[in-house]
Amino acid sequence: MAREYKPDWLGKVPTPAYVVEENRLVHNLEILAGLQERTGCHVLLAQKCFSMYHFYPLISRYLSGATASGLYEARLAYQELPGENHIFSPAYQESDFPEIAEICDHVVFNSIKQLKKFAPLLKEKGKSYGLRINPEYSTQSEDFAMYDPCSPESRLGVKLADFERELTAAGYQEFMYGIDGLHFHTLCEQGSEPLAETLEAVEKGFGKYFKYLKWLNFGGGHHITKTEYNIPLLEKCIRHVRETYGLEVYLEPGEAVALDAGYLASSVLDVGPVADGIYQNVILDTSAACHMPDVLEVPYRPPVEGGGQPDEKKYTYRLGGPTCLSGDNIGVYSFDYQLREGDRILFGDMAIYTMVKTNTFNGMPLPSIVAIKADGSMEIIRSFGYEDFKMRL
Ligand SMILES: *Cc1c(COP(=O)(O)O)cnc(C)c1O
């Protein structure tokens, strides 16, 4: 007997597939649009997190624009997402820069050297540009040093001492090679409390220079669309900067835009033998290493629809991918029923940092990309095949 699946598209979708629900995306976008309306800030999509450009026209109806990590993302937004086009990169390629200067409205530099090098072209084009700073104020635990731009070894952002040394050398006649703004990005999946603390540290160090500027960019990492997020405190931070200094405020969340908006749908290929004291292995048609690398990198345990903690429900399995990597394990989950070949397994919160990070290690096929429209109907946006594996090698 065929299983009955919830949501009902699960039985029909080809696997593996990333499935993004328009209604869930709109839920997040409405929260972010409300924030813009109430405070006058600008919210940009950080494309490195979610670049499913099928939804860019929809996103552009709610947000002010997008930000990019380099030329290709900037070009994608230029082509597909009407609105402001921002870019930050730890270092720009000289050969990319003419196009960047053409298609981007805001360019953020990671070093004063690069700022000096590229500022004249941006000035000529009438573009706005700024500098990423390192507030040297960590709000993350040491376990997440990889995601902390304020860690002592960080290569991201200019520190106050370096900023002021250069300022003294450059003189104030034209403030810092004509920058309009400062950008700080120090958070990762955090609330507005660490933002408020960080903002205080930024003001303490750099606040005396705000009078020379037009904007301040708060970066990303704000978990705004999580239920427990303190939005009033975020609004207070934004209003404080706008009212005290007359600066425009930018936020560039990735996660918050598509948080919980998508899934990774997969099928059971094989169920291993029962062994005493060890959970039964199940091989899926999706791989942590290829399709959800953050599960191994961060690491974290993704939610599974209908799946419980080990031994919480009657049947417990270790779910793994079909690659050669012994550690290609997604996690141990329990179910009310015995898993069989062909059963669907649905991983939650898989719109973000997934389809932008896939690889074809072991010749693994790439998951299809599927949209569930507001009326519940399913549209297969893209499917991949052998050529997508071969063309990269
Ligand atoms: C990663 C990143 C973002 C988006 O971060 P989220 O955690 O997805 O909100 C924004 N700006 C910069 C500079 C980033 O590196």
The ligand as a Gaussian input file, in Angstrom:
#p B3LYP/6-31G(d) Opt

LIG

0 1
 C       26.806000      35.768000       4.973000
 C       26.643000      37.221000       4.838000
 C       25.368000      37.790000       4.874000
 C       24.109000      36.975000       5.103000
 O       24.174000      36.273000       6.286000
 P       22.926000      35.433000       6.867000
 O       23.493000      34.768000       8.061000
 O       22.525000      34.466000       5.820000
 O       21.860000      36.417000       7.182000
 C       25.270000      39.151000       4.706000
 N       26.372000      39.914000       4.511000
 C       27.618000      39.391000       4.464000
 C       28.779000      40.288000       4.244000
 C       27.793000      38.031000       4.623000
 O       29.028000      37.516000       4.587000

